[in-house]
Amino acid sequence: MFAEIQSLAILNTVAFLLCVYFCAYVLSILVLHLRTVRAGGGDHSQLSWHIIVPCRNEATVIATTLRRLLHDMPDVTVWCIDDDSDDGTGAVLSSFAADPRVQVVTRRRPDAVQGKGAALNAAWRAIQDHLPADTNAESTIVGVLDADSQLDPRCRSALAGPRYFGSPAIAAVQVEVRMIQCSRSTPELNRWGRLLVRLQDMEFRAPIAAMQSLRRHTRSVAMGGNGQFTRLSLLNALGAEHGTPWHGALLEDFELGLHILLHGGGTEYCAESWVTQEALTTVRPLIRQRTRWAQGSMQCVRYLTSVLNSRQIGNPAIMEITHFLAAPWCQLIGTPIYLGCVGVLGWYISRTEGGIETWWTSGGWGLIPLVALFGVGPFAVWGLVYRNRCEPHLSLPVALGLGICHWAYSYLQSVAVWVALGRMLTARSEWHKTARAADPPPAPVRPTPAPAPAATGPHPPRPHRPTPRGALMIRASVPVTQPPLQSTPKNSPHLTHSNRERAVSCAN
């Protein structure tokens, strides 16, 4: 009996320490986030802007995204990487061939479909080959957008401000991420689909934004896969040092941020601007997406020694990066601990004379406020933060309800971590694009075509045009019906507006 009590005490102590650590972390990022002061903008015309849009089967969305970008930012060059699409993406991109602002890099197997990082590296090489040799790489900014994104038209003015690229010390900036369904009505979604969209929007604009607020103070802001902007000079420096700027981790955006910090570059988070992306509306693809993120984070543990030994990264940044890299492993440890506590509690209740009623009246009821305070509270608070800073039209009960749902929603990450561990143990690291609801069923993989016979007709063959390394620049024009341009929402934020004024409201 003594051994059982001792084991229970150790289990409870470990669980309690994990709870205290988590609550302290949530409190620290919450306080820093609420104290964040907005920054002013700058003159974006002093910088040159290039935006990379990876495209793997994006025929349903890429035309609208390109037309919106060209409409809102007429002086930006957009680089689209057709990563061996088989759904007509290439034909859609070819319809923009007459516009010199759109450059298309086509990749084919076996060099294609090797992950987002490989596609981004192909675009980086194409940009290098395209720009004149005397280009000022310091003032050339390269952004990365998802193919279904909408970028704030005032984004460049915000990024040109003195806190961001207006400072020579800043090499890369990540902007706030929102869910695109939150700027339009979604009658095709049921109640649970709309709730899932809202929870993802709250996740990015409240707790993730708060984590970035902490990283701003520790000088360890992480890059995201959508809405990241980097100086070309820094990408070139990483390419010269490692061969390519992006590397093989499934979390290629965080990996890039680590390399920037290790190289001595500064990173920042811009809450004054935003980019939208499509939220997932069912649980299964959401778990698949978070599994990829968790596995990518686990892969980046290999950089921990370099971070600890780096003289370019300060101690606060080292602590924050270590915390992030340790998070999935702590979840793996915490899951059996918390399940063990639940099991021991059930065993204890079953052994109590009089059963659960006696246990409850003799003090067991005190477990409920403890769970509410240490378990639900750190998640539920973000519903109130989300309402206060992002969506003031929400009622207080709805905000609290979203916070409680966020607590349940967080358990999906625990499932994803265990799936990621299984993939690690079975040496699976392939990258799968997250499918959208509007995407057609995937087509079977095409066999590699045999070389075409030499032309024998009276017309001479067309002269060969040099292309970037491993890439084919599309310039043929194929008539494709494009969807109408979706204008930027009227409630797009102004750089001087408050957080409440710049909120894009979700359809209830």
BELRAJO-V455939 format. One record per backbone hydrogen bond with DSSP energy under -1.0 kcal/mol. NH is the residue of the N-H (numbers start at 1). CO is the residue of the C=O. E is the energy in kcal/mol with one decimal. If there is no record, write none. Layout:
BEGIN
nh:NH co:CO e:E
nh:NH co:CO e:E
END
This chain:
BEGIN
nh:5 co:1 e:-2.3
nh:6 co:2 e:-2.5
nh:7 co:3 e:-2.3
nh:8 co:4 e:-2.4
nh:9 co:5 e:-2.3
nh:10 co:6 e:-2.2
nh:11 co:7 e:-2.4
nh:12 co:8 e:-2.6
nh:13 co:9 e:-2.3
nh:14 co:10 e:-2.4
nh:15 co:11 e:-2.2
nh:16 co:12 e:-2.5
nh:17 co:13 e:-2.5
nh:18 co:14 e:-2.2
nh:19 co:15 e:-2.0
nh:20 co:16 e:-2.6
nh:21 co:17 e:-2.5
nh:22 co:18 e:-2.3
nh:23 co:19 e:-2.7
nh:24 co:20 e:-2.5
nh:25 co:21 e:-2.0
nh:26 co:22 e:-2.5
nh:27 co:23 e:-2.4
nh:28 co:24 e:-2.1
nh:29 co:25 e:-2.3
nh:30 co:26 e:-2.1
nh:31 co:27 e:-2.3
nh:32 co:28 e:-2.0
nh:33 co:29 e:-2.1
nh:34 co:30 e:-2.2
nh:35 co:31 e:-1.1
nh:36 co:33 e:-1.2
nh:42 co:157 e:-2.4
nh:46 co:43 e:-1.3
nh:47 co:44 e:-1.7
nh:48 co:139 e:-3.0
nh:50 co:141 e:-2.8
nh:51 co:77 e:-2.7
nh:52 co:143 e:-3.5
nh:53 co:79 e:-3.3
nh:55 co:81 e:-2.7
nh:61 co:58 e:-1.4
nh:62 co:58 e:-2.6
nh:65 co:61 e:-2.0
nh:66 co:62 e:-2.6
nh:67 co:63 e:-2.5
nh:68 co:64 e:-2.2
nh:69 co:65 e:-2.3
nh:70 co:66 e:-2.8
nh:71 co:67 e:-1.7
nh:72 co:68 e:-2.8
nh:73 co:69 e:-2.8
nh:76 co:73 e:-1.7
nh:77 co:49 e:-1.9
nh:78 co:101 e:-3.1
nh:79 co:51 e:-3.5
nh:80 co:103 e:-2.7
nh:81 co:53 e:-1.8
nh:82 co:105 e:-2.2
nh:83 co:55 e:-3.0
nh:83 co:81 e:-1.1
nh:84 co:82 e:-1.8
nh:84 co:107 e:-1.2
nh:92 co:88 e:-1.9
nh:93 co:89 e:-2.6
nh:94 co:90 e:-2.0
nh:95 co:91 e:-1.0
nh:96 co:93 e:-1.7
nh:97 co:94 e:-1.8
nh:99 co:96 e:-1.8
nh:102 co:99 e:-1.9
nh:103 co:78 e:-2.9
nh:105 co:80 e:-3.1
nh:106 co:472 e:-2.1
nh:107 co:82 e:-2.9
nh:111 co:108 e:-1.5
nh:119 co:115 e:-1.5
nh:120 co:116 e:-2.4
nh:121 co:117 e:-2.2
nh:122 co:118 e:-1.7
nh:123 co:119 e:-1.7
nh:124 co:120 e:-2.3
nh:125 co:121 e:-2.2
nh:126 co:122 e:-2.0
nh:127 co:123 e:-2.6
nh:128 co:124 e:-2.2
nh:129 co:125 e:-2.3
nh:130 co:126 e:-1.7
nh:131 co:127 e:-2.3
nh:135 co:132 e:-1.6
nh:137 co:135 e:-1.2
nh:141 co:48 e:-3.6
nh:142 co:230 e:-3.2
nh:143 co:50 e:-3.2
nh:144 co:228 e:-2.0
nh:145 co:52 e:-2.7
nh:149 co:146 e:-1.6
nh:152 co:274 e:-2.2
nh:155 co:152 e:-2.4
nh:158 co:154 e:-1.9
nh:159 co:155 e:-2.7
nh:160 co:156 e:-1.7
nh:161 co:158 e:-1.4
nh:164 co:161 e:-1.3
nh:165 co:159 e:-2.4
nh:166 co:161 e:-2.3
nh:167 co:164 e:-2.1
nh:170 co:167 e:-1.5
nh:171 co:266 e:-3.1
nh:172 co:266 e:-1.6
nh:173 co:229 e:-2.8
nh:174 co:268 e:-2.3
nh:175 co:227 e:-2.1
nh:176 co:270 e:-1.4
nh:176 co:273 e:-1.3
nh:178 co:275 e:-2.6
nh:180 co:277 e:-3.4
nh:182 co:179 e:-1.7
nh:183 co:180 e:-1.7
nh:184 co:181 e:-1.1
nh:189 co:186 e:-1.6
nh:194 co:190 e:-2.2
nh:195 co:191 e:-2.1
nh:196 co:192 e:-2.2
nh:197 co:193 e:-2.0
nh:198 co:194 e:-2.4
nh:199 co:195 e:-2.5
nh:200 co:196 e:-1.9
nh:201 co:197 e:-2.2
nh:202 co:198 e:-2.7
nh:203 co:199 e:-2.2
nh:204 co:200 e:-2.0
nh:205 co:201 e:-2.1
nh:206 co:202 e:-1.7
nh:208 co:203 e:-2.4
nh:210 co:206 e:-2.4
nh:211 co:207 e:-2.3
nh:212 co:208 e:-2.0
nh:213 co:209 e:-1.6
nh:214 co:210 e:-1.9
nh:215 co:211 e:-2.1
nh:216 co:212 e:-1.8
nh:217 co:213 e:-1.1
nh:218 co:214 e:-1.8
nh:219 co:215 e:-1.1
nh:220 co:215 e:-2.6
nh:227 co:144 e:-2.7
nh:229 co:173 e:-2.8
nh:230 co:142 e:-2.5
nh:231 co:171 e:-2.6
nh:232 co:140 e:-3.0
nh:233 co:137 e:-1.6
nh:235 co:231 e:-1.8
nh:236 co:232 e:-2.8
nh:237 co:233 e:-1.9
nh:238 co:234 e:-2.5
nh:239 co:235 e:-2.3
nh:240 co:236 e:-2.5
nh:241 co:237 e:-1.7
nh:242 co:238 e:-3.0
nh:243 co:239 e:-2.0
nh:255 co:251 e:-2.2
nh:256 co:252 e:-2.0
nh:257 co:253 e:-2.0
nh:258 co:254 e:-2.2
nh:259 co:255 e:-2.1
nh:260 co:256 e:-2.2
nh:261 co:257 e:-2.2
nh:262 co:258 e:-2.8
nh:263 co:259 e:-1.7
nh:264 co:261 e:-1.1
nh:265 co:260 e:-2.6
nh:266 co:169 e:-1.3
nh:268 co:172 e:-1.8
nh:270 co:174 e:-3.1
nh:275 co:176 e:-2.1
nh:276 co:150 e:-2.3
nh:277 co:178 e:-2.1
nh:287 co:283 e:-2.5
nh:288 co:284 e:-2.1
nh:289 co:285 e:-2.4
nh:290 co:286 e:-2.6
nh:291 co:287 e:-2.3
nh:292 co:288 e:-1.7
nh:293 co:289 e:-1.9
nh:294 co:290 e:-2.8
nh:295 co:291 e:-2.7
nh:296 co:292 e:-2.3
nh:297 co:293 e:-2.2
nh:298 co:294 e:-2.2
nh:299 co:295 e:-2.3
nh:300 co:296 e:-1.6
nh:301 co:298 e:-1.2
nh:302 co:299 e:-1.4
nh:303 co:300 e:-2.0
nh:304 co:301 e:-2.1
nh:307 co:303 e:-2.4
nh:308 co:304 e:-2.8
nh:309 co:305 e:-1.9
nh:318 co:314 e:-2.2
nh:319 co:315 e:-2.4
nh:320 co:316 e:-2.1
nh:321 co:317 e:-2.8
nh:322 co:318 e:-2.4
nh:323 co:319 e:-2.1
nh:324 co:320 e:-2.2
nh:325 co:321 e:-2.7
nh:326 co:322 e:-2.0
nh:327 co:323 e:-1.1
nh:330 co:326 e:-2.6
nh:331 co:327 e:-2.1
nh:332 co:328 e:-1.8
nh:333 co:329 e:-1.9
nh:334 co:330 e:-3.2
nh:335 co:331 e:-2.2
nh:337 co:333 e:-1.2
nh:338 co:334 e:-3.0
nh:339 co:335 e:-2.4
nh:340 co:336 e:-2.3
nh:341 co:337 e:-2.1
nh:342 co:338 e:-2.2
nh:343 co:339 e:-2.5
nh:344 co:340 e:-2.8
nh:345 co:341 e:-2.4
nh:346 co:342 e:-2.4
nh:347 co:343 e:-2.4
nh:348 co:344 e:-2.7
nh:349 co:345 e:-2.6
nh:350 co:346 e:-2.3
nh:351 co:347 e:-1.3
nh:355 co:352 e:-2.3
nh:359 co:355 e:-2.1
nh:360 co:356 e:-2.5
nh:361 co:357 e:-2.3
nh:362 co:358 e:-1.7
nh:363 co:360 e:-1.3
nh:364 co:359 e:-2.3
nh:365 co:360 e:-1.4
nh:366 co:363 e:-1.6
nh:367 co:364 e:-2.0
nh:368 co:365 e:-1.5
nh:370 co:366 e:-1.2
nh:371 co:367 e:-2.4
nh:372 co:368 e:-2.4
nh:373 co:369 e:-2.3
nh:374 co:370 e:-2.9
nh:375 co:371 e:-2.0
nh:376 co:371 e:-2.1
nh:377 co:372 e:-2.3
nh:379 co:376 e:-1.3
nh:380 co:376 e:-2.9
nh:381 co:377 e:-2.1
nh:382 co:379 e:-1.2
nh:383 co:380 e:-1.4
nh:385 co:381 e:-1.8
nh:386 co:382 e:-2.5
nh:387 co:383 e:-1.7
nh:388 co:384 e:-2.4
nh:389 co:385 e:-2.6
nh:390 co:386 e:-1.9
nh:391 co:386 e:-2.4
nh:394 co:391 e:-1.7
nh:399 co:395 e:-2.4
nh:400 co:396 e:-2.5
nh:401 co:397 e:-2.5
nh:402 co:398 e:-2.5
nh:403 co:399 e:-2.1
nh:404 co:400 e:-2.3
nh:405 co:401 e:-2.4
nh:406 co:402 e:-2.2
nh:407 co:403 e:-1.2
nh:408 co:404 e:-1.5
nh:409 co:405 e:-2.9
nh:410 co:406 e:-1.6
nh:411 co:408 e:-1.2
nh:412 co:409 e:-1.6
nh:413 co:410 e:-1.0
nh:415 co:411 e:-1.7
nh:416 co:412 e:-2.4
nh:417 co:413 e:-2.2
nh:418 co:414 e:-1.5
nh:419 co:415 e:-2.0
nh:420 co:416 e:-2.6
nh:421 co:417 e:-2.2
nh:422 co:418 e:-2.0
nh:423 co:419 e:-2.0
nh:424 co:420 e:-2.3
nh:425 co:421 e:-2.6
nh:426 co:422 e:-1.4
nh:427 co:424 e:-1.3
nh:428 co:423 e:-3.0
nh:439 co:436 e:-1.1
nh:471 co:468 e:-2.7
nh:472 co:106 e:-1.3
nh:492 co:489 e:-1.5
nh:497 co:494 e:-1.6
nh:502 co:498 e:-1.4
nh:503 co:500 e:-1.1
END
